[in-house]
Every structure is written in C-alpha cells, then in structure tokens.
Amino acid sequence: MTYTDTYQSFKTAINFSDEIIQADESVDVLNFGFESANFAILPGEDSYCCPGHQFNSHFCYPFSSSAEAINEVLDVHDSHVLENKKFRYHIFMPKGRKSTDEYVLLLHGFNEKSWTKYYPWAKRITELTGKAVILFPIAFHMNRTPFAWSSSRVMYAASEQRKKQFPDLLHSSLSNVAISTRLHEKPQRFVWSGLQTYYDVIQLVEQIKSGKNPAVTADATIDIFSYSIGAFLSEILLMTDYNRYFEESKLVMFCGGPVFNRISPVSKFILDSEANVHLCSFLVEQLENHINKDDRLKHYLGEQHPEGMYFRSMLNCNAMADFRNKG
C-alpha cells in the first residue's frame, strides 16, 4: 500500500466511535476515553489553587464580551470547554494483538484539527517497530476543539471580521483564525494549554502504569515520536522526566526541536501575523514583566514546578541557557 492508498483508506475507515477498528491487514485501531483532571489550570476559573504547594490565587483573566474584539464563537471560558476536558484517543496496535508492553507516544503539530495525515505515520511506525502507537491530542487541538472552530463557514466569517479589525494583517485564513484570535487576545493561553497538555500526558502514563488501560501493560516502555510543537512538548517531558517515567525513552523529532524564539509560525495554516507578534512579545520580550505581575505565572513557571521551569527555558535561546542545557 502506498502512502496515498493508506491515507485515503484510513480517512474513511477510522473514527472515534467504534471500540475496535480493523484498519487493514497489519494494524487494528483501538479507541479509549480520557477525562482531563487538569483543566482547572486554564483561564476561565474564578479562583485557582495548586494543592501540592498550597498556593491559592483569585486572579482571573477578564473575558471579552465585545463582538468587535473577538468573534463570539471564540469568546469562551477555556476551562469550561467540554471537548477539551473529555475526549477519545486512538491506539494503533499490531494486527490481532490484545495488549502491548511497548508503545510510542505520537505528538502532533501546532494548530492541527485532524489526525488523518498521521494515520499512515502511525501505521508505519507500528509495522517497523512492532510497538503500539498512541495518538494523543494537545489541548484545544484535534478532537479537543468545539466543532464550530473547524466549520469553514463560521471560521471564514471570523477571518473576514479579523481582517477588517487589522487592515495590515497577513496570512489570516479560516484555518488559523481560531487559534490566532484566541492567542492574540490572551497569549498566556500558550502557557496554560501547554501545561495542561503536559499534565494530561503524565495522567495518561500514570493510568497505564496503574493498569487502567487493558491494551497496554503496566510496565510498558515509552518512546516518543513528535512533530512540530509536539517536539517542543516532548523535550519538556524528557528534560523534566517526572518520576523517571521517561528515563529510558527514545525520542524522534520531526520538523521541530528549537526554542520558541527560533521558530517562525506565521502561515495561513498556523498563526497570522498579529497573533505571532503578540505571542512573541508575551513569551519572549515581556515574560519576566508578566511573571512579576502575575503570582500564578510566577508559581507555575518557578522552582516548585520543574516542568514550568523547563517550559520557560525553552522560550528564549538567550535566557536560562545553563538550566536548559542541564536538562
């Protein structure tokens, strides 16, 4: 089967509804449910706490109510988005195998809404390694987004509205208007969504290690194949190495890996120009000022949270280099 044959076949065959999908002669696809225990870190709550460190904060980000500022479909409280809290994920399994003691975690790219292009990747990795492949979505990506954010009609209207608001806007499209609008309005979403995803991956690994996934043994080994922003996340997972879960893990990164201020995400498929400027300003140029003003950012990106420290060290090549290199 060629890549194109697999792509077309799996595009129609694979879904999130069936428990087991006999995809082809070499792999089966299993679907499992996941409920994030980490959504309360996102903007939208009235107050915040970190039980592990007895940290409490009543700081919350104001939400726009003006349609001129942000399209009403995108004007949501992040922590209330049901699709981001509760979703399903695929496991590609060698044909006929009931369980595995080896798996590869596949992490996708920025602003992705469909797993379709990754199905041939997962199939080939499974065939070549004999390992299961878990396709796990980043927060507010893939099937963790409201349906309206993928609606061509709704997002075209949002893009046209955004172009009128910013006449010099470049690379705005119906494909990137949702993430561009949301990150432009609140660039700190990149931090909180990233941390939620990190904690969700740890939750997934711990579910497996506690024997709660019948398809993966509790002592299964973990490797990672990551693409684009998934590479950024995978580096933080390995540098932090929570509870030594990733101590023996192998990592393959594809089209990713540099620190944030060494990537260029302006594209009609990723971010428009205005969103990129605001995001870079927040994460690279003004982050220390924001940390000094926001106790919650200071806490989660501080020494009590190594994952936050490594996240922070991966934003600017000229900052925290010694800490980053030790990871």
C-alpha positions in Angstrom: 0.0 0.0 0.0 1.3 3.4 -0.9 1.1 6.4 1.5 -1.8 7.8 -0.6 -3.6 4.5 -0.5 -3.3 4.3 3.2 -4.3 7.9 3.7 -7.5 7.5 1.6 -8.4 4.2 3.2 -7.8 5.2 6.8 -9.5 8.6 6.2 -12.9 6.8 5.8 -12.3 3.8 8.0 -11.0 5.3 11.2 -13.4 7.0 13.6 -13.7 7.7 17.4 -17.0 5.8 17.8 -16.0 2.2 17.4 -14.1 0.4 20.2 -12.0 -1.6 17.7 -11.4 -0.8 14.0 -9.8 -3.4 11.8 -8.0 -0.8 9.8 -6.1 -3.1 7.4 -4.0 -6.3 7.3 -1.3 -5.0 9.6 -2.9 -2.9 12.3 -6.0 -2.5 14.4 -7.1 0.8 15.9 -8.5 0.9 19.4 -10.3 3.9 20.9 -10.2 4.8 24.6 -11.8 7.6 26.6 -9.8 10.2 28.5 -11.0 12.8 31.0 -8.5 15.5 31.9 -8.0 16.1 35.6 -6.1 19.3 34.7 -8.5 21.6 33.0 -8.9 23.9 36.1 -5.5 25.4 35.3 -6.9 27.1 32.3 -8.3 30.7 32.1 -12.0 30.9 33.0 -12.0 29.9 36.7 -13.0 32.3 39.4 -10.0 31.3 41.5 -7.0 29.0 41.3 -5.1 26.7 43.6 -2.2 24.3 43.5 -3.0 21.7 46.1 0.5 20.3 46.0 2.0 23.6 47.2 -0.9 25.2 49.0 -0.9 28.0 46.5 -4.1 30.0 46.0 -4.9 32.9 43.7 -8.1 34.8 43.0 -6.6 36.4 39.9 -8.6 35.6 36.8 -8.3 36.9 33.2 -11.1 39.1 32.1 -13.1 37.8 29.1 -14.2 39.9 26.2 -17.9 40.5 25.7 -17.5 42.6 22.6 -18.0 41.0 19.2 -15.8 43.8 17.8 -12.9 42.5 19.9 -13.4 38.8 19.3 -15.8 36.6 17.4 -18.5 35.3 19.8 -17.9 31.7 18.8 -14.3 32.0 20.1 -15.2 34.1 23.2 -15.2 31.2 25.6 -14.0 30.3 29.1 -11.2 27.9 28.3 -11.7 25.8 31.5 -15.4 25.2 30.5 -14.8 23.7 27.0 -16.2 20.2 27.4 -14.5 18.9 24.3 -11.1 19.8 25.8 -12.0 18.1 29.1 -13.4 14.8 27.8 -12.3 13.1 24.6 -11.1 9.9 23.0 -7.7 8.9 21.6 -6.5 6.2 19.2 -4.1 3.3 19.8 -2.6 1.7 16.7 -1.9 -1.9 17.6 -0.2 -4.7 15.6 -2.8 -6.8 14.0 -4.6 -9.2 16.3 -2.6 -8.3 19.4 -4.7 -7.8 22.5 -2.1 -5.9 24.6 1.4 -4.5 24.3 4.4 -3.9 26.6 5.9 -1.3 24.3 4.4 1.9 22.9 5.3 5.0 21.1 3.6 8.3 22.0 2.9 10.3 18.9 2.6 14.1 19.4 1.3 16.2 16.6 1.9 19.8 15.3 0.5 23.3 16.1 -3.0 24.2 15.0 -3.9 20.7 13.9 -7.6 19.7 13.8 -7.5 16.3 12.1 -5.4 13.2 12.7 -5.9 12.0 9.1 -2.4 12.8 7.9 -0.9 11.0 10.9 -2.7 7.7 10.3 -0.1 6.5 7.7 2.7 7.6 10.1 1.2 5.6 13.0 0.7 2.6 10.8 4.3 2.6 9.5 5.8 3.1 13.0 3.7 0.1 14.2 4.8 -2.0 11.3 8.5 -1.2 11.6 8.8 -1.3 15.4 6.1 -3.8 16.4 5.1 -1.3 19.1 1.7 0.2 19.7 1.3 3.9 18.8 -0.8 6.2 21.0 -2.0 9.3 19.2 -2.6 11.8 22.0 -4.1 15.3 21.3 -2.7 18.6 22.6 -5.2 20.8 24.5 -7.6 22.6 22.1 -6.3 20.7 19.1 -7.6 17.7 17.1 -10.8 16.3 18.6 -10.3 18.5 21.7 -11.9 21.6 20.0 -15.5 22.7 19.6 -16.9 21.7 16.2 -17.6 25.4 15.3 -13.8 26.1 15.3 -13.5 23.7 12.3 -16.5 25.0 10.5 -15.5 26.6 7.2 -18.5 28.9 7.1 -18.1 30.1 10.7 -14.3 30.5 10.5 -14.4 32.3 7.2 -16.7 34.9 8.7 -14.4 35.2 11.7 -11.4 35.6 9.4 -13.1 38.4 7.4 -14.1 40.1 10.7 -10.4 39.9 11.8 -9.1 41.3 8.6 -11.4 44.3 9.0 -10.2 44.9 12.5 -6.5 44.7 11.5 -6.1 46.1 7.9 -2.4 45.2 7.8 -3.0 41.6 8.8 -1.0 38.9 6.9 -1.8 35.2 6.5 -5.2 35.2 8.1 -7.3 32.3 7.0 -10.2 30.2 8.0 -7.7 27.5 9.0 -5.8 29.7 11.6 -8.3 32.3 12.7 -9.5 30.4 15.8 -6.1 29.9 17.3 -4.8 33.3 16.1 -7.7 35.2 17.6 -7.5 33.3 20.9 -3.7 33.7 21.3 -3.9 37.3 20.2 -6.5 38.1 22.8 -4.8 36.1 25.6 -1.2 34.9 24.7 -0.9 33.4 28.2 -3.1 30.6 26.8 0.0 29.1 25.2 1.4 28.6 28.7 -1.7 27.2 30.4 -2.7 25.0 27.5 0.8 23.7 27.2 0.9 22.9 30.9 -2.5 21.2 30.8 -1.2 19.0 28.0 2.0 18.2 29.9 -0.1 17.2 32.9 -2.5 15.2 30.7 0.3 13.2 29.3 1.6 12.4 32.8 -2.0 11.4 33.7 -2.1 9.1 30.7 1.2 7.5 31.6 0.1 7.0 35.2 -3.2 5.5 34.1 -1.2 3.0 32.1 1.2 2.3 34.9 -1.7 1.7 37.3 -3.2 -1.0 34.9 -6.2 1.1 33.9 -5.6 0.6 30.1 -6.3 -3.0 29.1 -4.4 -2.6 25.9 -1.1 -1.5 27.5 0.7 -3.4 30.3 1.6 -1.5 33.5 5.3 -1.9 32.9 5.3 -1.0 29.2 8.2 1.0 27.9 7.6 4.5 26.4 9.2 6.1 23.4 8.1 9.3 21.6 7.7 10.4 18.0 6.9 14.1 17.8 6.2 16.7 15.1 6.4 20.5 15.2 5.1 21.8 18.5 4.8 18.2 19.7 8.6 18.2 19.7 8.6 21.2 22.0 6.4 19.3 24.4 8.4 16.1 24.1 11.6 17.9 25.0 10.0 19.2 28.2 8.7 15.8 29.1 12.1 14.2 28.8 14.0 17.1 30.4 11.6 17.0 33.4 11.5 13.2 33.5 8.7 13.2 36.1 9.1 10.2 38.4 11.7 8.9 36.0 8.9 7.8 33.6 11.0 8.8 30.6 14.4 7.8 31.8 14.9 5.1 29.2 12.7 6.7 26.5 13.9 7.3 22.9 12.8 10.4 21.1 12.4 11.1 17.4 11.6 14.7 16.5 10.4 15.7 13.0 10.3 19.4 11.9 10.7 20.6 15.4 13.0 21.0 18.4 14.3 24.6 18.6 13.4 27.0 21.4 10.3 29.1 20.7 12.1 32.3 19.5 13.9 30.3 16.8 10.7 29.2 15.1 8.6 31.1 12.5 4.9 30.1 12.8 3.4 32.8 10.6 1.5 30.8 8.0 -2.1 30.6 6.8 -2.1 27.1 8.4 -0.6 28.1 11.8 -0.8 31.7 13.0 -1.5 35.1 11.4 1.0 38.0 11.7 -0.8 39.9 14.5 -1.2 36.8 16.7 2.5 36.0 16.2 3.6 39.5 17.3 1.5 39.4 20.4 2.6 35.8 21.3 6.3 36.5 20.8 6.0 39.8 22.8 4.4 38.0 25.7 6.6 34.8 25.7 9.9 36.3 24.8 10.1 40.1 25.3 7.8 40.7 28.2 7.6 37.3 30.0 9.6 38.4 33.1 7.4 41.5 33.5 4.2 39.4 33.3 5.7 36.9 35.8 6.3 39.8 38.3 2.7 40.9 37.9 1.0 37.5 38.0 1.6 35.3 41.0 0.1 32.3 39.3 2.6 32.5 36.4 5.4 33.0 38.8 4.4 29.9 40.7 3.9 27.5 37.8 6.9 28.8 35.9 9.0 28.8 39.1 11.2 26.4 41.0 8.4 24.5 42.6 7.4 23.3 39.2 10.3 21.8 37.2 8.1 21.3 34.2 7.3 25.1 34.3 11.0 25.9 34.6 11.9 23.8 31.6 8.9 25.2 29.7 10.2 28.7 30.4 13.8 27.8 29.5 12.5 26.7 26.0 11.0 30.1 25.1 14.2 32.2 24.6 17.5 30.9 23.4 19.2 33.8 25.3 17.6 33.1 28.7 18.1 30.2 31.1 20.6 28.5 28.8 22.5 26.8 31.6 19.3 25.4 33.1 18.1 24.3 29.7 21.4 22.6 28.8 21.4 20.6 32.1 18.1 19.1 31.1 
